[in-house]
């Protein structure tokens, strides 16, 4: 199944108050759902046509290509396009390289690896187009070759028409025997009979190397996880606060009601309330502004970390109140450093509740590294999503705990689709995690269980 999905821009992202809502636009959810279903997603009608041609002619393939061209420039462009799209040059056996060496004209350029093969000198394809087919037949016998790519000007030698037709017939026979062939030719859009014959036999023929590379990349095995998406029309938009931003204590109570562990958190609004909290606080502590209108606390200097005792907390709070008069303050432990992670929930208008996992902290928007999971989410699918992230090697020891956190968040998302909740940063440690900051938006009525948890959090 090849899908061209239009309308992927995050049209509602600017109105969402969490990173999750901004980063997991409807385009990312579609991408995740299509990948999970095994569909191939394309972004233009040209990609659709090329991918269908490759799908019908080549099918799923391992991506190790043998390149045969009639020009050095064509060989280089084929290498650039294939490797840029995730394919690689096939590593040939010594026997294959030796046999190809006997076919390549003496004056033709050669590479030690034997791949690509360029046949553009005297004695090459301009004199004998069948040379392409003979080289392809040799390459097809090599177990390291998944697909044979021809590039250049095939079909454009009218003086050698009979030989080109014979070459086309040999390539068709090779293709039908289970050795996929794909062709790039500058004459692909003409009525040249050798190319028309290839097309009728199901061999994909496209006019440029970059189009062939993109088409082949869509059918790679195993299917590449849909974790990354280039910045562009889906680039994240900085979240803005709205009237539906929930108090941090309410958000904490909601998470605790789903078994999600949180550090002790207390919100204070006056020096008197602060004095009561500092007497029993865990040290070192941190103090941060808890104004729902501020999404990026560190950006505005609204966080004080590593406070050793009650006096330090009171001094930091006085400075924050001096800069942010009337703002509530959140007092909690100052957590040890670790890998900063993000987990959040949202609700897509088509596919319903989802969970986002990815790189957190200041990198959440500057370098998006995300995976989207549509509910329900089990621990195995959460682990796969975590492993698909570029930052996966940085939290190796805590994957199990982070996977369980994603599962718990998926239950929250399913039962509270009107609320977008985010933990960012979630500090990942070798033996677990700790949620350093929370944010939630939406409108909902807490269940009795969550109401009780909210009360307990405030105690």
Secondary structure, 3 states (H helix, E strand, C coil): CEEECCCCCCCCHHHCCCHHHHHCCHHHHHHHHHHHCCCEEECCHHHHHHHHHHHHHCCCECCEEEEEECCHHHHHHHHHHHHHCCCEECCCCHHHHHHHHHHCCCCCCCCCCCCCEECCCCCCCCCCCHHHHHHHHHHHCCCCCCEEEEEECCCCCHHHHHHHHHHHHHHHHHHHCCCCEEEEECCCCCCCHHHHHHHHCCCEEECCHHHHHHHHHCCECCCCCCCCCCCCCCCCCCCCCCCCECCHHHHHHHHHCCCCCCCCEEEECCHHHHHHHHCCCCCCEEEEECCCCCCCCHHHCCEEEEECCHHHHHHHHHHHHHHCCCCCEEEEECCCCCEEEEEEEEEECCCEEEEEEEECCCHHHHCCCEEEEECCCCHHHHHHHHHCCHHHHHHHHHHHHHHHHHHHHHHHHHHCCCEEEEEEEEEEECCEEEECCEEEEECCCCCHHHHHHHHHHHC
